């Protein structure tokens, strides 16, 4: 497995990592790997969602669909509880 050296970690970040590692019964190394994995997973998920939205938007013909300010206000208010 590849190794990475991380330098100049701010003390507050290190203390947070140490705290969560202890709380989750992990080593600091395992906690860092877990944190990176979670971060990357969320980014991939967000990217996937954005790509799906772009595809749906491209498939919908919205040309000529315009609301007046009054109509837009009504739609917004209907969406509120």
Secondary structure by P-SEA (a helix, b strand, c coil): cbbbbbccccaaaaaaaaaaaaaacccaaaaaaaaaaaaaaaaaaaaaaaaaaaaaaaacccccccccaaaaaaaaaaacc
